[in-house]
Amino acid sequence: MRLSEIYIKEIILKEFWNELDETMVAGYDQGLNKLLDSAQTIIFDKFKIEPKDKQYFIAGSARLFIYPKLKDAFGLTGNIGDLDIVIPNKEIWVNAGLEKEWNTNGIYRPTSDGSIEAFNIWDPSKAGGNYADVQVRSTSQVLNDCSFINGYWFMSLMDIMDYKTALNRDKEKQVVELIDKYRVSNNVDRQTFLRRIVNLIGLDDTKKFIDAIKK
């Protein structure tokens, strides 16, 4: 990876997603809340974790369903399909009677349809297929930077976008193309790039955020 690409990914994009993270107001999603209600018994009670305690994080696209404009930007239609919860502490798994699951594949599947699953690490590549070559930050880094929203710890927008733009599927195509255009063009400065992303994800009317970007 070239130095310019490292700068864009590690400095500019990280700063952008962090600022976006702090600005957005969470809403309510019926499908997500239904899964969270079910997870209370089969995950949080099972592992003896209080949702307010930073011992886990909800991974994947779940957080995008809280923000309608982000959901639309990434083509997420209908209800959320599943809920992935990462619990990286082995002692918690052992105390829950799940040492075997920890040692075999690090996955606990309490539902017959796979709608709710617990993992001991955040590693999309383990799913194979389109995800096979996706590389992400360490689980400890993701946990450290996660956000407390509506009573639960969610993966940061930065980490969500990090694996989604790496995945480069059709529903992320617009964002990926915009990032790639910025990387190779000397005519698109940082401010223009950020404004274009704000427009892309439907936050052009958020004056406070744009003012923060201008600074």
C-alpha positions in Angstrom: 0.0 0.0 0.0 1.4 3.4 -1.0 2.0 6.1 1.6 -0.7 8.3 0.1 -3.2 5.4 0.4 -2.2 4.8 4.0 -2.8 8.5 4.7 -6.2 8.5 3.1 -7.3 5.3 4.9 -5.7 5.9 8.3 -6.0 9.7 8.6 -8.6 11.2 6.4 -11.2 8.4 6.3 -10.8 7.6 10.0 -11.3 11.2 10.9 -14.4 11.4 8.6 -16.1 8.4 9.9 -15.3 9.3 13.5 -16.9 12.8 13.0 -19.9 11.2 11.3 -20.2 8.8 14.2 -20.4 11.6 16.7 -22.9 13.6 14.7 -25.6 11.1 13.7 -28.7 10.6 15.8 -29.8 7.0 16.3 -33.3 6.0 15.5 -35.5 2.9 16.0 -35.6 -0.2 13.8 -38.2 -2.8 14.6 -36.3 -5.7 13.1 -33.1 -4.9 15.0 -34.9 -4.3 18.3 -36.7 -7.6 17.9 -33.4 -9.4 17.5 -31.9 -7.5 20.5 -34.8 -8.5 22.6 -34.2 -12.2 21.8 -30.5 -11.8 22.3 -31.1 -10.7 25.9 -31.9 -14.2 27.0 -29.9 -16.4 24.6 -26.7 -14.2 24.5 -26.5 -11.6 27.3 -28.0 -13.7 30.0 -26.2 -16.8 28.8 -22.8 -15.1 28.9 -23.8 -13.1 32.1 -23.1 -9.8 30.3 -24.9 -6.6 31.0 -25.6 -4.8 27.7 -24.1 -1.6 29.1 -20.7 -3.4 29.9 -18.1 -3.0 27.2 -17.3 -6.7 27.0 -18.8 -7.3 23.5 -19.8 -5.4 20.4 -22.5 -5.9 17.8 -20.7 -6.4 14.5 -21.5 -6.2 10.8 -24.3 -4.1 9.2 -26.7 -4.1 12.2 -25.8 -0.5 13.1 -26.7 0.8 9.7 -30.3 -0.1 10.3 -30.5 2.5 13.0 -29.9 5.3 10.5 -32.4 5.4 7.6 -30.2 7.5 5.4 -27.2 5.2 5.7 -29.4 2.2 5.2 -30.7 3.7 2.0 -27.2 4.6 0.9 -26.0 1.0 1.1 -29.2 -0.5 -0.4 -30.3 -2.3 2.8 -33.9 -3.0 2.1 -36.4 -4.8 4.3 -35.5 -6.0 7.8 -32.1 -6.9 9.2 -31.4 -10.6 8.6 -29.2 -11.5 11.5 -27.4 -10.3 14.5 -23.6 -11.0 15.1 -22.3 -10.3 18.5 -18.5 -10.5 19.2 -17.5 -11.5 22.8 -13.6 -11.8 22.8 -13.1 -12.8 26.5 -12.4 -16.5 26.8 -13.2 -16.5 30.5 -16.7 -15.3 29.8 -17.2 -18.2 27.3 -15.9 -20.8 29.8 -18.1 -19.5 32.6 -21.1 -19.8 30.2 -20.2 -23.5 29.6 -19.0 -22.8 26.1 -15.3 -23.7 26.3 -15.7 -26.3 23.6 -17.2 -23.8 21.2 -14.4 -21.3 22.0 -11.7 -24.0 21.3 -13.3 -25.4 18.1 -14.5 -22.6 15.9 -15.2 -19.7 18.3 -18.9 -19.6 17.3 -22.0 -20.0 19.4 -25.3 -20.6 17.5 -28.2 -20.6 19.9 -30.9 -20.2 17.2 -31.9 -22.9 14.6 -32.1 -20.3 11.8 -28.7 -18.7 12.6 -30.4 -15.3 13.1 -28.3 -14.6 16.2 -24.7 -15.8 16.7 -21.9 -15.0 19.0 -18.2 -15.0 17.9 -15.0 -14.8 19.8 -13.2 -12.7 17.2 -14.3 -10.2 14.5 -13.0 -11.8 11.3 -15.3 -11.6 8.2 -12.9 -13.8 6.2 -14.0 -16.8 8.2 -17.3 -16.7 6.3 -15.5 -17.4 3.1 -16.9 -16.6 -0.3 -16.9 -12.9 -1.1 -15.5 -12.3 2.3 -12.5 -14.6 2.1 -9.9 -11.9 1.4 -11.3 -9.2 3.6 -8.8 -8.0 6.2 -9.9 -6.0 9.2 -8.5 -4.4 12.3 -7.9 -6.6 15.4 -10.8 -7.5 17.6 -9.3 -5.5 20.5 -9.0 -2.4 18.3 -12.6 -2.7 17.1 -13.8 -3.2 20.7 -11.8 -0.2 21.9 -13.4 2.1 19.3 -17.0 0.8 19.4 -19.9 3.1 20.2 -22.6 2.9 22.9 -26.0 3.5 21.1 -29.5 2.9 22.4 -28.1 0.8 25.3 -25.8 -1.4 23.3 -22.2 -1.4 22.1 -22.0 -1.3 18.3 -19.0 -1.5 16.0 -17.9 2.0 14.9 -18.9 3.3 11.5 -15.2 3.4 10.7 -14.9 -0.3 11.1 -18.2 -1.0 9.3 -17.1 1.0 6.3 -13.6 -0.5 6.5 -14.8 -4.0 5.8 -17.6 -3.0 3.5 -15.4 -0.9 1.2 -12.9 -3.8 1.1 -15.7 -6.1 0.2 -16.7 -4.0 -2.8 -20.1 -5.6 -3.4 -22.7 -3.8 -5.5 -24.5 -2.1 -2.6 -21.2 -0.5 -1.6 -20.2 0.4 -5.2 -20.9 4.2 -5.0 -18.9 4.7 -1.9 -16.0 2.6 -3.1 -15.9 4.4 -6.4 -15.9 7.8 -4.7 -13.0 6.7 -2.4 -11.0 5.3 -5.4 -11.6 8.5 -7.4 -10.2 10.5 -4.6 -7.2 8.3 -4.2 -6.1 8.6 -7.9 -7.1 12.2 -8.6 -5.0 15.3 -7.9 -8.0 17.5 -8.6 -10.2 16.4 -5.8 -9.2 17.9 -2.5 -10.1 16.8 1.0 -13.0 19.2 1.5 -14.6 18.2 -1.8 -14.2 14.6 -1.1 -15.8 14.8 2.3 -18.7 16.9 1.0 -19.4 14.4 -1.8 -19.6 11.6 0.7 -21.9 13.6 2.9 -24.1 14.2 -0.1 -23.9 10.5 -1.1 -25.2 9.3 2.3 -27.9 11.9 2.6 -26.5 14.3 5.2 -26.0 17.4 3.1 -28.7 19.1 5.3 -26.6 18.5 8.5 -25.2 22.0 8.9 -23.3 21.2 12.1 -21.5 18.3 10.5 -20.5 20.3 7.4 -19.2 23.1 9.6 -17.1 20.6 11.5 -15.7 19.3 8.2 -14.8 22.8 7.1 -12.6 23.3 10.1 
